[in-house]
């Protein structure tokens, strides 16, 4: 090496080796004053030197003494560098020693290291600081400088190597070369990472640093040939172990394991190369195999596609097409995928060979990608021609099948239409038919002739299709011709039979025209007469519902008018029956066989006779029903008048009593006891009147049983009377109850009779409707007249008292309750609360014992069961809250 400036990274800046050594000189001056660090460096550097000197069969005991003559120093440099130094001087004089040391220092400088402040004289004189600095310089250059890990070198490279190797281990976090190594776990982790058989890392404890360090030292010395360079106690007991000593010792591990890592790297490189070759050979074999299989499939498929032998039926050709579609859908797609994969594999193989500097792959003859592409192109050309041939043949057979199917369809339609036509034209049904039937047969025959002419075009189409099938050499032309000939022969026969039937129908038609005229005359007279009899029978049997004498008299008058029309109806019947007699006479004279049925009507002479007899039988029955209904309506009229006479008396009586009671509750004078006596007398009179109501109920029951639901003689119904009676009883009871409540209020509140009279007078004055109730405006005016000074808030409060349900009116009882509350003394929640406070001896709570001591048992139990538990820190267990209880008694919130 020539004047190389070795770079070592410290902290966040880079410096040359010269700068490092200058810095180390400064560091020595400051830190080597620490005896602990100097001791660690002495031992470490001595052990490091001996690890190399022993290769030459020697060692040192005292680092500052044994290097003074320069001989072992030169030997050390030869061992660690593998180079020969100049021959040392043999003398023992001082200048001989200086010369030897200078040779060693010159050799160090020749390796690109600039030594500053380190001279041969200091080494010869045994300067400990300079000697340690020199050894550290040698260690940096020959043991640490060449360490390189991911583009970092020297100290940083060694630190990164340690971090990478110990990263997976628990309790290990290498960040430096001093305190990160104090617990010994980092050294054990390095050994376990490379030689897991030497240390059971799971048994190590972070709280045993000396044990961990000694384990690492002993294992390293015994199995890794790394001498013990440090003392566990010195490292543990030093706040910050010497960084140079730690780096020197750790670098020995790097060099010890570097050889193993290099061997592993070399083995990996060989395996990688072999794996690439094996993969390439496998791809070559797969290509050859796939290419052979694909070319063989193409060779087998082309002859099948070149087979162009046509089938005779559409089904067979469609099967060929289906086979071709299966080939397209099922067989070919995997081969397309194989061809694509083959090209991909070939390109991938060539790329891998090129990237690994291997020669390009040359497939066997005829299996090049271009050969496969040409074979595939030939396959697709044959495939295209086969598809075009299939479609052409299918279209040709489709045309033939279409014509044959069309021929069969038209023949089937024609044969279906002609089915039974020969038998129909040969029938002689006209010989026993009526004129109407004959004329119908004639119309039907004319329609058939029109239909026959319309089917002429279909017969011609059938013949044309048969001719085209013969021209196209249809495979089943014999059956086509036979069927076509049969249809033509049948068509000629139908034409002959059609003309013969027309002649027969025209001859018979004239014989029935005379009889038909008589049938028509009978039908014209019989129909209206039959309708008149149906209507008469319906009216005579009609059920009627009447509710008065007038309605039944109207029905009797209508029935008398009907009986007056019976003679004229009998004349019409005789005329109609005469026409039928003449028809029978003509038929007997000319020997015509009558069917017995008139074609113009469903009515027979017997029908007319039977209905006439029924009408004559129903007339007297109708007379009897009408007379019975007259008697029933007269009885109902008597019941109506009887009920009306009583209802017209009871209804006004109830209404009068209701008005009297309402006036009594407002206008009656005197004391409340006198008012009560008067009202009781009213109540007794009303009760005594109950017998009249019961008698009216009996008359109403009779009317209901006779189904009488209306009565023009009165406006009162039984329901009206019942409702009025119940209201009367309710009103007198409510009025009596109001007076009783007033008496209770007067006695409870100490209100005088004069005050009640004054309240009554004021209420009556402002009760403008005289119905015992005031609306809010009248109530407000009443309070103002009595001296109340009311604001909106105060009046709203009063309304909640007198009208809690928001009915919009104030009753006299509510008015009295309010006035007595305002004028009389009453207990309040505050008064009750003050009483409880006395019993509780001015406490805010009361105990169960105090309640039982001061109150009767019943009242005490009542209070205990309803009082809530007192919530407060100063109360004994079981204390009760009498304040909220007092508020709840009067419906107030406990504020």
SVG drawing of the C-alpha trace seen along z (x, -y; Angstrom):
<svg xmlns="http://www.w3.org/2000/svg" viewBox="-164 -45 190 88">
<polyline fill="none" stroke="black" stroke-width="0.4" points="0.0,0.0 1.2,-3.5 0.4,-6.5 -3.2,-5.5 -5.1,-7.6 -7.3,-5.2 -10.7,-6.7 -12.3,-5.9 -15.7,-7.2 -16.1,-8.7 -19.5,-10.3 -20.9,-12.4 -17.7,-13.4 -15.0,-11.7 -11.2,-12.0 -8.1,-10.5 -6.0,-8.0 -3.5,-10.8 -6.4,-12.8 -7.5,-9.7 -4.1,-9.2 -3.8,-12.9 -7.1,-12.6 -6.0,-9.4 -3.0,-11.4 -5.3,-14.0 -7.6,-11.2 -4.6,-9.6 -3.6,-12.8 -7.1,-13.1 -8.4,-9.6 -5.4,-7.5 -5.0,-9.3 -7.9,-7.0 -6.1,-4.0 -9.0,-1.7 -8.8,-2.4 -5.0,-2.1 -5.3,1.2 -7.9,2.5 -5.8,1.3 -2.6,2.9 -4.2,6.3 -6.1,6.2 -3.3,4.9 -0.9,7.4 -3.2,10.3 -3.8,9.2 0.0,9.0 0.6,12.4 -2.2,13.9 0.0,13.1 3.4,13.4 2.7,17.0 2.6,17.9 6.3,17.0 6.9,19.0 7.3,16.0 5.3,13.6 5.6,10.4 5.0,10.0 5.2,6.2 4.1,4.2 6.1,1.0 9.3,3.0 9.3,5.9 9.0,3.6 11.8,1.2 14.5,2.9 12.2,3.0 12.9,6.7 9.5,8.1 7.8,5.1 9.3,5.9 8.4,9.5 4.8,8.6 4.5,6.5 5.9,9.4 3.4,11.8 0.3,9.7 1.3,8.3 2.9,11.5 5.7,9.3 9.4,9.3 10.8,6.2 14.5,5.0 17.1,6.9 17.2,5.6 20.3,4.3 22.0,6.8 23.5,4.4 22.1,3.5 23.0,-0.1 20.4,-2.8 20.9,-3.8 20.5,-0.1 17.1,0.0 16.1,-3.3 17.1,-2.1 15.0,1.1 11.9,-0.9 12.3,-3.3 12.3,-0.4 9.0,0.7 7.5,-2.8 8.7,-3.2 6.9,0.0 3.7,-1.3 4.0,-4.6 4.5,-2.6 1.0,-1.1 -0.5,-4.6 -0.6,-5.5 0.9,-8.9 2.2,-8.8 2.0,-12.1 3.8,-12.7 5.0,-9.0 8.8,-8.7 11.2,-5.9 12.8,-7.6 9.5,-7.4 9.1,-3.7 12.8,-3.0 12.3,-5.0 9.3,-2.8 6.7,-5.6 3.5,-3.7 1.2,-6.3 3.1,-6.3 3.5,-2.5 -0.2,-1.9 -1.0,-4.6 1.4,-2.8 -0.2,0.6 -3.7,-0.9 -2.5,-2.4 -1.3,1.1 -4.6,2.7 -6.6,0.0 -4.6,0.6 -4.2,4.3 -7.3,5.6 -10.0,3.0 -9.4,0.9 -10.0,3.7 -13.4,4.6 -16.1,3.7 -19.9,4.2 -22.3,2.7 -20.1,-0.1 -19.1,-1.0 -15.6,-0.2 -13.3,-0.3 -15.1,-1.1 -18.5,-1.8 -18.3,1.4 -17.4,3.4 -20.3,1.8 -22.8,2.5 -21.6,6.1 -22.2,6.5 -25.6,4.9 -26.7,7.2 -25.5,10.3 -27.1,9.6 -30.3,8.0 -32.5,11.1 -31.4,11.6 -33.4,10.3 -31.9,7.8 -29.1,7.0 -28.9,3.5 -25.4,2.7 -25.0,-1.1 -21.3,-1.6 -18.1,0.1 -18.4,-0.6 -21.6,-0.3 -23.4,1.8 -21.1,4.7 -21.1,4.4 -23.7,7.1 -21.9,9.7 -25.0,10.6 -23.7,9.0 -20.6,11.2 -22.6,14.3 -25.0,13.4 -22.1,13.1 -20.8,16.6 -24.3,18.1 -25.1,16.6 -22.2,18.4 -21.8,21.4 -25.1,22.1 -23.6,25.4 -21.2,23.6 -23.7,21.5 -27.3,22.0 -28.4,18.4 -31.9,19.0 -30.3,19.7 -28.4,16.4 -29.6,13.6 -29.2,9.9 -28.7,9.5 -25.6,11.7 -23.1,9.6 -19.9,11.1 -21.2,14.7 -22.1,13.8 -18.7,12.1 -16.7,15.0 -18.8,17.5 -18.0,15.6 -14.3,15.3 -13.9,19.0 -15.8,20.2 -13.9,17.9 -10.5,18.9 -11.3,22.6 -13.2,23.1 -12.4,20.0 -8.7,19.5 -9.4,16.0 -7.3,15.2 -8.8,13.6 -8.0,10.0 -10.4,8.4 -11.4,8.9 -15.2,9.2 -14.9,7.3 -13.0,4.4 -15.8,4.1 -18.7,4.3 -17.2,2.0 -16.1,-0.7 -18.9,-3.2 -17.7,-3.4 -15.4,-0.6 -12.5,-1.4 -13.7,-1.6 -10.3,-0.6 -10.1,2.5 -13.6,3.6 -13.0,2.8 -9.8,4.8 -11.4,7.8 -14.6,7.7 -12.4,7.4 -11.0,10.8 -14.5,12.3 -15.0,10.7 -11.8,12.2 -12.5,15.5 -15.9,15.8 -15.0,14.1 -13.4,17.2 -16.6,19.3 -18.7,16.6 -16.5,16.5 -16.8,20.3 -20.5,20.1 -20.6,17.3 -18.5,19.3 -20.8,22.4 -23.9,20.2 -22.4,18.8 -21.6,22.3 -25.1,23.5 -26.6,20.5 -24.7,21.2 -25.6,24.9 -29.3,24.0 -29.3,21.7 -27.9,24.4 -30.3,27.0 -33.3,24.6 -32.1,23.8 -31.7,27.5 -35.2,28.2 -36.7,25.4 -34.9,26.9 -36.3,30.3 -39.8,28.9 -39.6,26.9 -38.6,30.0 -41.4,32.0 -44.1,29.4 -42.9,28.7 -43.0,32.4 -46.5,32.9 -47.9,29.8 -46.5,30.7 -47.8,34.3 -51.3,32.9 -51.2,30.6 -50.2,33.6 -53.1,35.7 -55.7,32.9 -55.1,31.7 -56.3,34.9 -59.6,34.8 -60.1,31.2 -59.4,32.1 -62.1,34.8 -64.9,33.1 -67.3,36.1 -70.9,34.6 -73.7,36.2 -77.3,36.8 -79.2,35.5 -79.2,32.3 -78.7,34.1 -75.5,35.8 -74.1,32.5 -75.1,30.7 -73.2,33.4 -70.2,32.6 -70.6,28.9 -71.0,29.8 -67.8,31.9 -66.1,28.9 -67.4,26.6 -66.2,29.0 -62.8,28.9 -62.9,25.1 -64.2,24.8 -62.6,27.8 -59.6,29.2 -58.0,26.2 -57.9,23.7 -55.5,25.7 -53.3,26.1 -53.4,22.4 -52.3,21.9 -49.6,24.5 -48.3,22.7 -48.3,19.4 -46.6,20.9 -44.0,22.6 -43.1,19.2 -43.0,17.6 -40.8,20.4 -38.4,20.1 -38.1,16.3 -37.6,16.7 -35.0,19.4 -33.0,17.3 -33.2,14.3 -31.9,16.3 -29.1,17.8 -28.1,14.4 -28.1,12.9 -26.1,15.8 -23.6,15.5 -24.6,18.9 -24.8,19.7 -28.3,19.4 -30.6,22.4 -30.9,24.2 -34.0,26.6 -33.9,29.8 -34.4,29.7 -38.0,28.9 -38.9,27.7 -37.9,24.1 -40.5,21.5 -40.8,20.6 -41.4,24.2 -44.2,24.4 -45.7,21.1 -45.7,22.4 -47.4,25.6 -50.0,23.7 -50.6,21.4 -51.2,24.4 -53.6,25.8 -55.6,22.6 -55.9,22.4 -57.2,26.0 -59.5,25.2 -60.9,22.1 -61.6,24.1 -63.3,26.9 -65.6,24.4 -66.6,22.8 -67.4,26.2 -69.5,27.2 -71.6,24.0 -72.1,24.3 -73.4,27.9 -75.6,27.0 -77.2,24.2 -77.9,26.5 -79.4,29.2 -81.3,26.5 -82.9,25.4 -84.0,29.0 -85.3,29.6 -87.1,26.3 -88.9,27.2 -89.8,30.7 -91.1,29.4 -93.1,26.7 -94.5,29.3 -95.5,31.5 -97.0,28.6 -99.2,27.4 -100.2,31.0 -101.2,31.5 -103.2,28.3 -105.0,29.2 -105.7,32.8 -107.0,31.5 -109.3,29.1 -110.6,31.8 -111.1,34.3 -114.8,35.2 -115.7,33.0 -116.7,35.9 -119.1,37.3 -120.5,33.8 -121.2,33.2 -122.8,36.7 -125.3,36.2 -129.1,35.9 -129.9,33.9 -132.1,31.5 -134.8,34.2 -136.1,33.9 -135.1,30.2 -137.3,27.2 -137.3,24.2 -135.0,22.4 -132.7,25.3 -132.7,25.7 -131.9,22.0 -129.2,22.4 -127.8,25.4 -127.8,23.3 -125.9,20.4 -123.5,23.0 -123.0,24.6 -122.3,21.2 -119.7,20.5 -118.2,23.9 -118.0,23.1 -116.1,19.8 -113.8,21.7 -113.2,24.3 -112.2,21.6 -109.9,20.1 -108.0,23.4 -107.3,23.7 -104.1,21.6 -102.8,23.9 -103.2,27.0 -101.2,25.2 -98.5,24.3 -98.2,28.0 -97.8,29.0 -95.1,26.3 -93.1,27.4 -93.2,31.0 -91.9,30.1 -89.0,28.1 -88.1,31.0 -87.9,33.3 -85.7,30.9 -83.3,30.7 -83.2,34.5 -84.6,34.8 -83.8,38.2 -87.5,39.0 -89.0,37.7 -91.2,40.9 -93.3,40.2 -93.6,36.5 -95.0,37.4 -97.4,40.0 -98.9,37.6 -99.1,34.7 -101.1,37.0 -103.5,38.1 -104.3,34.4 -105.0,33.5 -107.3,36.4 -109.3,35.6 -109.6,32.0 -111.3,32.9 -113.8,35.2 -114.7,32.4 -115.6,30.1 -118.1,32.6 -119.8,33.3 -120.2,29.6 -122.2,28.9 -124.6,31.9 -125.4,30.8 -126.3,27.2 -128.9,28.6 -130.6,30.7 -130.9,27.8 -132.5,25.4 -135.2,27.9 -136.3,28.7 -136.2,25.0 -139.3,24.0 -141.5,26.7 -141.1,25.2 -141.6,21.6 -145.4,21.7 -145.3,23.5 -142.5,21.1 -144.8,18.1 -147.4,19.7 -144.7,20.5 -143.6,16.9 -147.1,15.5 -147.6,17.8 -144.3,16.6 -145.2,12.9 -148.4,13.3 -147.3,15.8 -144.3,13.9 -146.0,10.7 -149.0,12.6 -146.6,14.9 -144.7,11.8 -148.0,10.3 -148.8,13.5 -145.3,13.7 -145.8,10.1 -149.2,10.8 -148.0,13.9 -145.1,11.9 -147.4,9.1 -150.0,11.6 -147.2,13.4 -145.2,10.3 -144.5,10.0 -145.4,6.6 -144.5,4.6 -146.8,1.7 -146.8,-0.4 -150.1,-2.2 -153.8,-1.9 -153.2,-4.2 -150.5,-2.0 -152.7,1.2 -155.7,-0.6 -153.4,-1.6 -152.5,2.0 -156.2,3.1 -157.1,0.5 -154.3,1.7 -155.5,5.3 -159.0,4.3 -157.8,2.6 -155.8,5.8 -159.0,8.0 -160.8,5.7 -158.2,6.6 -158.8,10.4 -161.6,10.7 -159.5,8.9 -156.6,11.2 -158.7,14.3 -159.6,13.2 -155.9,12.8 -155.2,16.3 -157.9,17.8 -156.5,16.0 -153.0,17.3 -154.2,20.9 -156.1,20.7 -152.8,20.1 -151.3,23.3 -154.4,25.3 -154.0,24.1 -150.3,25.3 -151.4,28.7 -154.1,28.8 -151.6,27.9 -149.1,30.5 -151.8,33.2 -153.0,32.2 -149.6,32.2 -148.0,35.0 -145.3,32.9 -143.5,34.3 -143.5,31.7 -140.7,31.7 -143.1,30.2 -140.8,27.3 -141.4,23.7 -138.1,22.3 -139.0,18.8 -140.0,19.4 -139.5,21.8 -143.1,21.4 -145.5,24.2 -149.4,24.0 -149.3,26.1 -147.1,23.5 -149.7,20.8 -152.6,22.9 -150.7,23.8 -149.8,20.2 -153.4,18.9 -154.7,21.5 -152.1,20.3 -153.1,16.7 -156.8,17.5 -155.8,19.5 -153.6,16.7 -156.3,13.9 -158.5,15.0 -155.4,15.8 -154.2,12.2 -157.7,10.9 -157.4,12.9 -153.8,11.6 -154.8,8.0 -157.8,8.3 -155.6,9.9 -153.1,7.0 -155.9,4.4 -156.8,5.9 -153.2,5.9 -152.6,2.3 -155.7,1.2 -154.4,2.9 -151.0,1.2 -152.6,-2.2 -154.3,-1.8 -151.0,-0.9 -149.3,-4.1 -152.1,-6.4 -151.9,-4.7 -148.1,-5.2 -148.2,-8.8 -150.9,-9.9 -148.6,-8.9 -145.3,-10.0 -146.7,-13.5 -147.4,-13.9 -144.2,-12.4 -141.7,-14.1 -142.8,-17.7 -143.0,-16.7 -139.3,-15.6 -138.2,-18.7 -140.1,-20.9 -138.6,-19.2 -135.1,-19.6 -135.6,-23.3 -137.0,-23.6 -134.0,-21.8 -131.6,-24.0 -133.4,-27.1 -133.6,-25.7 -129.8,-25.2 -129.3,-28.8 -132.3,-30.8 -133.3,-29.0 -133.0,-31.2 -132.5,-30.3 -130.0,-28.1 -128.3,-25.2 -130.4,-22.9 -133.5,-24.4 -132.1,-24.0 -131.4,-20.4 -134.9,-19.8 -136.4,-21.3 -134.3,-19.3 -135.1,-16.1 -138.8,-16.9 -138.1,-17.3 -136.3,-14.0 -139.2,-12.1 -141.7,-13.6 -139.5,-12.4 -139.3,-8.9 -143.1,-8.7 -143.5,-9.4 -141.6,-6.2 -144.8,-4.2 -145.8,-6.3 -142.4,-5.6 -142.9,-1.8 -146.4,-1.9 -144.9,-3.7 -142.2,-1.0 -145.0,1.6 -146.7,-0.1 -143.3,-0.4 -142.8,3.3 -146.1,4.1 -145.1,1.8 -141.8,3.5 -143.4,6.9 -145.7,5.7 -142.7,4.4 -143.9,0.7 -140.8,-1.5 -142.3,-4.9 -145.1,-7.0 -146.4,-10.1 -148.5,-11.0 -145.6,-12.0 -142.0,-13.3 -141.0,-11.4 -139.3,-8.0 -138.8,-5.6 -135.1,-6.2 -135.6,-10.0 -137.8,-9.4 -135.2,-7.0 -132.3,-9.4 -134.4,-12.3 -135.4,-10.3 -131.8,-9.2 -130.6,-12.8 -133.3,-14.0 -132.3,-11.5 -128.6,-12.3 -129.2,-16.1 -131.2,-16.0 -128.6,-13.6 -125.7,-15.9 -127.5,-19.0 -128.2,-17.4 -124.5,-16.3 -123.3,-19.9 -125.4,-21.2 -124.1,-18.5 -120.5,-19.4 -121.3,-23.1 -122.5,-22.1 -119.3,-20.1 -117.2,-23.0 -119.1,-25.4 -118.7,-23.3 -115.0,-22.4 -113.9,-25.9 -116.0,-27.8 -117.9,-29.7 -121.1,-31.5 -124.4,-31.1 -124.2,-34.8 -120.8,-34.3 -122.2,-31.3 -125.2,-33.4 -122.8,-36.2 -120.8,-33.7 -124.0,-32.4 -125.2,-35.9 -121.8,-36.8 -121.7,-33.5 -125.3,-33.9 -124.7,-37.5 -121.8,-36.5 -123.4,-33.2 -124.7,-34.8 -125.9,-31.6 -127.7,-30.5 -126.3,-27.0 -124.4,-26.9 -121.0,-27.5 -118.9,-30.6 -116.4,-30.9 -112.9,-32.3 -113.7,-35.9 -116.8,-36.0 -114.9,-34.3 -112.2,-37.0 -114.8,-39.7 -116.4,-38.1 -113.1,-38.0 -112.4,-41.6 -115.8,-42.6 -115.0,-40.9 -111.8,-42.9 -109.1,-40.7 -106.2,-42.5 -105.3,-40.0 -102.3,-40.0 -102.0,-37.5 -99.7,-35.2 -101.8,-35.2 -105.0,-34.6 -103.4,-31.7 -102.4,-30.2 -106.0,-30.5 -107.4,-28.9 -105.2,-25.8 -106.9,-25.5 -110.5,-25.9 -110.2,-24.2 -107.4,-21.6 -108.7,-19.6 -108.8,-22.7 -112.5,-22.3 -112.8,-26.0 -115.6,-26.6 -115.7,-27.1 -118.5,-25.3 -120.1,-26.7 -118.5,-23.9 -115.0,-24.9 -115.8,-28.5 -116.9,-27.7 -113.7,-25.6 -111.5,-28.5 -113.3,-31.1 -113.3,-29.0 -109.6,-28.3 -109.0,-32.0 -111.0,-33.0 -110.6,-30.2 -107.6,-29.0 -105.9,-25.8 -102.9,-23.8 -99.9,-24.2 -96.8,-22.2 -94.7,-24.7 -96.9,-24.3 -96.7,-20.5 -92.9,-20.7 -92.5,-23.0 -94.5,-20.5 -92.2,-17.7 -89.2,-19.9 -90.4,-20.3 -90.8,-16.5 -87.2,-16.1 -85.7,-18.6 -84.8,-21.0 -83.0,-18.4 -83.4,-18.1 -84.3,-14.4 -86.4,-12.4 -85.8,-8.8 -88.3,-5.9 -88.1,-6.0 -89.1,-9.7 -92.1,-9.0 -93.3,-6.1 -92.7,-8.1 -94.6,-11.3 -97.4,-9.9 -100.2,-7.3 -99.2,-3.9 -101.4,-4.1 -100.1,-7.6 -96.6,-6.6 -96.7,-3.5 -98.3,-5.6 -95.4,-8.1 -92.7,-5.4 -94.1,-3.5 -94.1,-6.7 -91.1,-8.7 -88.0,-8.2 -84.6,-7.6 -82.7,-10.8 -79.6,-11.5 -77.0,-13.3 -73.7,-12.6 -74.7,-13.7 -77.7,-11.3 -77.7,-7.9 -78.7,-4.8 -82.5,-4.6 -83.1,-8.4 -86.1,-9.6 -86.7,-12.7 -89.8,-14.5 -89.3,-17.6 -90.0,-15.9 -92.8,-13.9 -94.5,-17.2 -94.2,-18.7 -95.7,-15.5 -98.7,-15.7 -99.7,-19.0 -98.6,-18.1 -95.6,-20.4 -92.0,-19.7 -89.3,-19.4 -87.1,-22.4"/>
</svg>
